[in-house]
Amino acid sequence: MALIAAAMMTAAPVFAQFGPPAGQSQGTQAVQLPLSGRTAQSSGGVKATESPAPSTTATVNTLNPSLQVQGAYAGSTSGAAKMPFSGKLSLQEAIQRGLSYNLGQTGATNALRQSQGQSKVALSSLLPNINGTINENFQTTDLRAQGFRFNFPGFSIPAVIGPFNYIDFRARVSQSIFDLAAINNYRAANDVANANRYSAQDARDLVILAVGGTYLQTIAAKARVASEEGQVKSANAVFEQSTQQLAQGVTAKVDADRNEVQTLTHQQRLLSLQNDLAKLKINLARMIGLPANDQYDITDDIPFTPAAPMTLDDALAQAFQQRADLKSADAQVRAAERARAAAHAERYPSLGVTGDYGGIGVNPNQLQTTYTAQASLKIPIWQGGRAEGDIQQSDATLAQRRAEYEDLKGQIESDVRSAFLDLQASASQVAVAQRNLQVTRESLDLTRQKAEAGVIDNVQFVQAQEAVTDAEFDYINAVFAHNVAKLSLARAIGHAAGALPEVLKVP
């Protein structure tokens, strides 16, 4: 009895010394990547376009510039408390706030942090894993349940023996020596982290395009308001003069009524332009972390300056070399190649070692030192087609990402060529609009002199005023279109952040 009981009491400590079999029944599995590598598109986008103006227009304006800001790039986190705001907003401060608080940039930065963490997790399977445990076991054992059926004359084995206990203090270590699937999983995760790093750089260019373009829109809207305010003052003066002349019987009532309608039209147009300016300022504030209102002033005025000379071939060469989104797509292709290699490596043997060291005994004062060391070579023989399925998935992912890379190259070339054409067209439009404004102003002066001399009625004078208003709006629109085209070309080349002072001539 004593011998049997001693044997049963040592059974559990023996298991505690050697532990369960090292390793898993299956080897490391390849980590499958998402089919598409275009993670940036899910957070929105920014695009500047210049389409032909309607053919029915009576002005010299032939381009209709627009800026589309979608998704996360139209929002931001609050930054007023972290970066105090004086109420005066320059272009540089707007860009700085956008890079700090715009939601598109924040999302890209967090995606980079997440992928870097995933890379560390993948690396952990290749590094030693050390754990410490303290186990205290207090148990009884049913011998009959364990299969003992010994009967001796004069006595029988009791059904349950114990209780007995032991304490185990132990440190365990495991280390992968060779696991090609785990190695390629880590390399793939590292390439994904690099892709997200480039995506974060590309997000900076998109934020600059979004914030800079919206700031330019706001400048143009502010200039239209100032121009229309001048027209309202002029229309009021003409109306007051015609009212006095009507009272004196010098002019006809129809002329005074026409001047009144003209004044009301300009006042209503001014309200519409002020409304448009307020909404643009609200949109700009939303992009850069300011409270969503228009209670601030923009301080910069970006006049027309010719673009720096550059050939189309030079622009394309710089774009293919500098565009961060192209570098990100290339890194996504490499990640897919690593994932495919990991899937193939599921068929290869892997080698690992495990060991433990510690003390075991009935109490902490009576511990006996024990240790184990074990090497395990896993040889895949049949896994139910898992490796073939993983290879098929990784092949599809690699083919998709290669296609996306080629498509992006074509899109970049399209962006550069379009921005280059818009820059040329807008520069020509500025010259035409500038000359048209000069001519209409000269015509207005001559018409005013004729109207004061009584040679013509005020209809022609009103028409001349409208022509000046249209010409001023055309020039404002042309300068805006040219500045947006320069900013778009800088974005298309992939160096919007560094080229901003040179492109828009701001300090």
C-alpha positions in Angstrom: 0.0 0.0 0.0 2.7 2.4 1.0 4.6 1.6 -2.2 1.6 2.1 -4.4 0.6 5.4 -2.7 4.2 6.7 -3.1 4.1 5.8 -6.8 0.8 7.7 -7.3 2.0 10.7 -5.4 5.0 11.0 -7.6 3.0 10.6 -10.8 1.9 14.3 -11.0 5.3 15.8 -10.1 6.8 13.7 -13.0 4.4 15.3 -15.4 5.2 18.7 -13.9 8.9 18.2 -14.6 8.5 17.2 -18.2 5.4 19.0 -19.2 3.3 18.4 -22.3 4.9 17.6 -25.7 6.7 20.6 -27.1 5.3 22.4 -30.1 1.9 22.1 -31.9 0.4 19.4 -34.0 0.6 21.6 -37.0 3.3 24.0 -38.2 3.1 27.8 -38.7 0.4 28.9 -41.1 0.9 31.6 -43.6 -0.8 34.9 -42.8 -3.2 35.8 -45.6 -3.2 39.5 -46.7 -6.2 41.4 -47.9 -6.8 41.0 -51.6 -6.4 44.7 -52.3 -3.4 46.8 -51.1 -5.2 50.1 -51.6 -5.9 50.8 -48.0 -5.8 54.6 -48.4 -8.9 54.8 -50.5 -11.1 53.7 -47.7 -10.4 56.9 -45.8 -11.4 59.2 -48.7 -9.6 61.3 -51.2 -8.8 64.7 -52.6 -8.9 65.7 -56.3 -8.6 69.0 -58.1 -10.2 69.2 -61.5 -10.6 72.0 -64.1 -13.4 71.3 -66.6 -14.5 73.5 -69.5 -16.9 76.3 -68.6 -20.3 76.1 -70.2 -20.3 77.3 -73.8 -23.2 79.7 -73.1 -21.1 81.9 -70.9 -20.7 85.5 -71.9 -17.3 85.9 -70.3 -13.8 85.0 -71.3 -13.7 82.3 -68.6 -13.1 78.9 -70.3 -12.1 76.9 -67.2 -14.2 75.8 -64.2 -11.9 74.8 -61.4 -13.2 72.6 -58.5 -11.8 70.8 -55.5 -13.3 67.6 -54.3 -12.5 66.6 -50.7 -14.1 63.4 -49.5 -14.1 61.1 -46.5 -11.7 61.6 -43.7 -9.8 64.4 -45.4 -12.9 66.7 -44.9 -12.8 66.2 -41.1 -10.4 66.6 -38.3 -9.9 66.2 -34.6 -10.1 69.2 -32.3 -6.8 71.1 -32.1 -7.8 74.5 -30.8 -6.8 73.7 -27.2 -3.5 72.1 -28.2 -2.6 74.9 -30.7 -4.0 78.3 -29.6 -5.6 80.2 -32.4 -5.4 84.0 -32.8 -8.3 84.4 -35.2 -6.0 85.2 -38.1 -5.3 82.3 -40.4 -2.4 82.2 -42.8 -1.8 79.6 -45.4 1.2 78.2 -43.7 -0.7 77.9 -40.3 -3.6 76.3 -42.1 -1.3 73.7 -43.6 0.4 73.1 -40.3 -2.9 72.6 -38.5 -4.1 70.3 -41.2 -1.0 68.1 -41.0 -1.5 67.9 -37.2 -5.2 67.4 -36.9 -6.8 66.4 -40.3 -8.5 63.1 -39.9 -7.0 61.7 -43.1 -3.5 62.3 -41.8 -4.5 61.0 -38.3 -5.9 57.8 -39.8 -2.8 57.2 -42.0 -0.6 57.7 -38.9 -2.6 55.3 -36.8 -2.6 52.7 -39.6 1.2 52.9 -39.6 1.3 52.4 -35.9 -1.0 49.4 -36.2 1.1 47.8 -38.9 4.3 48.3 -36.9 2.7 46.6 -34.0 1.6 43.7 -36.3 5.2 43.4 -37.5 6.4 43.1 -33.9 3.9 40.4 -33.2 5.1 38.5 -36.3 8.7 38.9 -35.1 7.8 37.5 -31.7 7.3 34.0 -33.1 11.0 34.0 -34.2 12.4 35.2 -30.9 12.7 33.3 -27.6 9.6 33.2 -25.5 10.2 32.9 -21.7 7.5 32.4 -19.1 7.5 31.8 -15.4 4.9 29.7 -13.6 4.2 28.8 -10.0 1.9 25.8 -9.6 0.5 24.4 -6.3 -1.3 21.0 -6.7 -3.6 19.5 -4.0 -5.3 16.4 -5.1 -6.7 12.9 -4.4 -6.5 10.0 -6.8 -9.1 7.2 -7.5 -6.9 4.1 -8.1 -9.7 2.0 -9.4 -10.5 4.7 -11.9 -6.9 4.5 -13.0 -7.2 0.8 -13.7 -5.8 -0.8 -10.5 -7.5 -4.1 -9.8 -5.1 -5.8 -7.3 -6.7 -8.0 -4.6 -4.5 -9.6 -2.0 -5.6 -12.1 0.7 -6.6 -10.3 3.8 -6.8 -6.7 2.4 -8.0 -4.7 -0.6 -6.7 -1.5 -2.3 -8.7 1.5 -1.1 -10.7 3.2 -3.9 -9.2 6.7 -3.2 -5.8 7.7 -1.9 -4.6 11.1 -0.8 -4.9 14.0 -0.4 -1.3 14.9 -1.3 0.3 18.1 -2.6 3.3 19.6 -4.3 4.6 23.0 -5.4 6.4 23.7 -8.7 8.4 26.9 -9.4 9.5 26.8 -13.1 10.7 29.0 -15.9 10.0 27.8 -19.5 11.6 28.9 -22.7 10.8 28.1 -26.4 12.8 29.1 -29.5 12.1 28.6 -33.1 15.4 27.5 -34.9 14.1 27.2 -38.4 10.5 28.1 -39.5 10.4 29.5 -43.1 6.7 30.2 -42.9 7.1 32.3 -39.8 10.1 34.1 -41.3 8.2 35.1 -44.4 5.2 36.1 -42.3 7.5 38.6 -40.5 8.9 39.8 -43.8 5.4 40.3 -45.2 4.3 42.2 -42.1 7.4 44.4 -42.3 6.7 45.2 -45.9 3.1 46.1 -45.0 4.5 48.5 -42.3 6.7 50.1 -45.0 3.7 50.4 -47.3 1.8 52.2 -44.6 4.8 54.5 -43.9 4.7 55.6 -47.5 0.9 55.9 -47.3 1.3 58.3 -44.4 3.7 60.4 -46.5 1.2 60.4 -49.3 -1.5 61.5 -46.9 0.6 64.6 -46.1 0.4 65.6 -49.8 -3.3 65.0 -49.9 -3.8 67.1 -46.8 -1.8 69.9 -48.3 -3.8 69.7 -51.5 -7.1 69.7 -49.6 -6.2 72.5 -47.1 -4.2 74.5 -49.6 -6.9 74.2 -52.3 -9.7 75.1 -49.9 -7.6 78.1 -48.7 -7.2 79.2 -52.3 -11.0 78.8 -52.8 -11.6 81.0 -49.8 -9.2 83.6 -51.1 -11.1 83.7 -54.4 -14.5 83.9 -52.6 -13.2 86.7 -50.4 -12.0 88.6 -53.6 -15.4 88.1 -55.2 -17.1 89.5 -52.1 -14.8 92.6 -52.1 -15.4 93.1 -55.9 -19.2 92.8 -55.4 -19.1 95.2 -52.4 -17.5 97.8 -54.8 -20.2 97.1 -57.4 -22.9 97.6 -54.7 -21.5 101.0 -53.7 -21.3 102.0 -57.4 -24.8 100.9 -58.1 -26.1 102.7 -55.0 -24.4 105.9 -56.1 -25.9 105.6 -59.6 -29.3 104.9 -58.2 -29.2 107.9 -55.8 -28.1 110.1 -58.7 -30.9 108.9 -61.0 -33.4 109.4 -58.1 -32.3 113.0 -57.8 -32.4 113.5 -61.5 -35.9 112.0 -61.6 -37.0 114.5 -59.0 -35.6 117.3 -61.0 -37.2 116.0 -64.2 -33.9 115.4 -65.9 -34.2 111.7 -66.4 -37.1 109.2 -67.1 -38.6 107.1 -64.4 -37.8 103.9 -66.4 -34.1 104.8 -66.0 -34.4 105.3 -62.2 -36.3 102.0 -62.0 -33.7 100.2 -64.0 -31.0 101.5 -61.6 -33.0 100.4 -58.6 -33.3 96.9 -60.0 -29.6 96.9 -60.7 -28.8 97.9 -57.1 -31.1 95.2 -55.7 -29.5 92.6 -58.0 -26.0 93.5 -56.8 -27.1 93.4 -53.1 -28.6 90.0 -53.6 -25.5 88.8 -55.4 -23.4 90.1 -52.5 -25.5 88.1 -50.0 -25.0 84.9 -52.0 -21.2 85.5 -52.3 -21.0 86.2 -48.5 -22.9 83.0 -47.9 -20.5 81.1 -50.1 -17.5 82.6 -48.4 -18.8 81.7 -44.9 -19.4 78.0 -46.0 -15.9 77.7 -47.4 -14.4 79.1 -44.2 -16.5 76.5 -42.2 -15.2 73.7 -44.5 -11.7 74.9 -44.0 -12.0 75.1 -40.3 -13.4 71.5 -40.3 -10.3 70.3 -42.1 -7.7 71.8 -39.7 -9.2 71.2 -36.3 -10.7 74.6 -35.6 -14.3 75.1 -34.4 -16.7 74.7 -37.3 -17.6 78.3 -37.8 -16.5 81.3 -40.0 -15.5 83.6 -37.1 -11.9 84.1 -38.3 -10.0 85.9 -41.0 -7.7 84.6 -43.7 -4.6 86.8 -44.0 -2.8 85.7 -47.1 -3.5 86.8 -50.7 -1.9 84.6 -53.3 -1.5 86.7 -56.5 -0.7 85.4 -59.9 2.9 84.3 -60.4 4.2 82.3 -63.4 5.0 78.7 -62.7 8.6 77.5 -62.7 9.7 76.2 -66.1 9.4 72.4 -66.3 9.1 70.0 -69.1 6.5 67.2 -69.1 9.2 64.5 -69.3 10.9 66.0 -66.2 7.6 66.1 -64.4 6.8 62.4 -65.2 10.3 61.3 -64.2 10.0 63.1 -60.8 6.6 61.6 -60.3 7.7 58.0 -60.8 10.6 58.6 -58.5 8.9 60.6 -55.7 5.2 59.6 -55.5 4.8 58.0 -52.1 1.6 56.1 -53.1 3.6 54.3 -55.9 6.3 53.3 -53.3 3.5 52.1 -51.1 2.0 50.0 -53.9 5.4 48.5 -54.6 5.8 47.6 -50.9 2.4 46.0 -51.0 3.5 43.8 -53.9 6.6 42.7 -52.0 4.4 41.9 -49.0 2.2 39.7 -51.2 5.3 38.0 -52.6 6.4 37.3 -49.0 3.0 36.0 -48.1 3.0 33.7 -51.1 6.5 32.4 -50.0 5.1 31.8 -46.5 2.2 29.7 -48.0 4.7 27.6 -49.9 6.8 27.2 -46.8 4.0 25.4 -45.0 5.2 22.3 -46.8 8.7 22.5 -45.4 9.9 21.1 -42.1 10.4 23.4 -39.1 12.7 23.0 -36.1 12.3 24.4 -32.6 13.5 23.8 -29.1 11.9 24.0 -25.7 13.1 23.7 -22.1 12.3 24.4 -18.5 14.2 24.9 -15.3 12.8 25.0 -11.7 12.2 23.4 -8.4 9.5 21.1 -7.2 8.6 19.8 -3.7 6.0 19.5 -1.0 6.7 23.0 0.2 9.1 25.9 -0.7 11.7 24.8 1.8 12.0 21.3 0.3 12.4 22.0 -3.4 14.3 19.7 -5.7 15.9 21.2 -8.9 14.7 19.7 -12.1 15.0 20.7 -15.8 14.1 19.4 -19.2 15.3 20.2 -22.8 13.6 19.1 -26.0 14.1 19.6 -29.7 11.2 19.1 -32.1 11.4 18.6 -35.9 8.0 18.9 -37.5 7.6 17.3 -41.0 4.4 18.1 -42.8 3.0 15.0 -44.5 -0.7 15.7 -45.0 -2.7 18.7 -43.8 -6.0 18.2 -45.6 -5.1 20.6 -48.5 -4.4 23.6 -46.2 -1.1 24.5 -47.9 -2.7 24.3 -51.4 -5.5 26.5 -50.3 -3.2 29.1 -48.8 -1.1 29.1 -51.9 -4.1 29.7 -54.1 -5.2 32.6 -51.9 -1.8 34.2 -51.9 -1.5 33.8 -55.7 -4.7 35.7 -56.2 -3.6 38.4 -53.8 -0.2 38.8 -55.5 -1.9 39.0 -59.0 -4.3 41.7 -57.7 -1.6 43.8 -56.2 0.6 43.7 -59.2 -2.4 44.8 -61.3 -3.0 47.7 -58.9 0.6 48.7 -59.1 0.4 48.9 -62.9 -2.9 50.8 -62.7 -1.4 53.3 -60.3 1.5 54.0 -62.6 -1.0 54.8 -65.3 -3.0 57.0 -63.0 0.1 58.9 -61.9 1.0 59.6 -65.6 -2.6 60.7 -66.1 -2.5 63.0 -63.1 0.8 64.6 -64.2 -0.4 65.1 -67.8 -3.7 66.5 -66.7 -2.2 68.9 -64.2 0.4 70.0 -66.8 -2.3 70.8 -69.4 -4.4 72.6 -66.7 -1.4 74.7 -65.8 -0.9 75.8 -69.4 -4.5 76.5 -70.0 -5.0 78.4 -66.8 -1.9 80.6 -67.4 -3.3 81.5 -70.8 -6.7 82.3 -69.3 -5.1 84.6 -66.7 -3.5 86.6 -69.5 -6.8 86.9 -71.4 -8.8 87.7 -68.2 -6.3 90.4 -67.3 -6.5 92.0 -70.7 -10.3 91.8 -70.7 -10.5 93.4 -67.3 -8.3 96.3 -68.5 -10.5 96.8 -71.6 -13.8 96.7 -69.8 -12.6 99.2 -67.2 -11.6 101.6 -70.0 -15.0 101.0 -71.7 -16.8 101.8 -68.4 -14.9 105.1 -68.1 -15.9 106.1 -71.6 -19.5 105.0 -71.1 -19.7 107.0 -67.9 -18.5 110.1 -69.6 -21.0 109.7 -72.4 -23.8 109.1 -69.9 -22.9 112.2 -67.9 -22.9 114.2 -71.1 -26.3 112.9 -72.0 -25.1 111.3 -75.3 -26.4 107.8 -74.3 -29.0 106.5 -71.8 -28.0 104.6 -68.7 -28.7 101.2 -70.3 -25.3 101.1 -71.9 -23.8 102.3 -68.7 -25.4 99.5 -66.7 -24.2 97.0 -69.3 -20.7 98.4 -69.0 -20.8 98.0 -65.2 -21.9 94.4 -65.6 -19.1 93.7 -68.0 -16.6 95.0 -65.5 -18.1 92.8 -62.7 -17.9 89.8 -65.0 -14.3 90.6 -66.0 -13.2 91.0 -62.3 -14.8 87.6 -61.5 -13.1 86.1 -64.5 -9.7 87.3 -63.4 -10.3 86.1 -59.8 -11.4 82.7 -61.2 -8.4 82.5 -63.6 -5.9 83.2 -60.8 -7.6 80.6 -58.6 -7.5 78.1 -61.4 -3.8 78.7 -62.1 -2.8 78.4 -58.4 -4.8 75.2 -58.0 -3.2 73.9 -61.2 0.3 74.6 -59.7 -0.7 72.9 -56.4 -2.1 69.9 -58.3 1.0 69.5 -60.4 3.1 69.6 -57.2 0.8 66.9 -55.8 1.0 64.9 -59.0 4.8 65.0 -58.9 4.7 63.8 -55.3 6.4 66.7 -53.5 3.6 69.1 -52.4 5.0 69.7 -49.0 8.5 70.7 -50.1 7.3 72.6 -53.2 4.6 74.7 -51.5 6.7 77.8 -50.8 8.0 77.8 -54.4 4.8 76.9 -56.0 2.6 79.5 -54.4 5.3 82.0 -53.5 4.5 82.1 -49.8 7.1 82.4 -47.0 
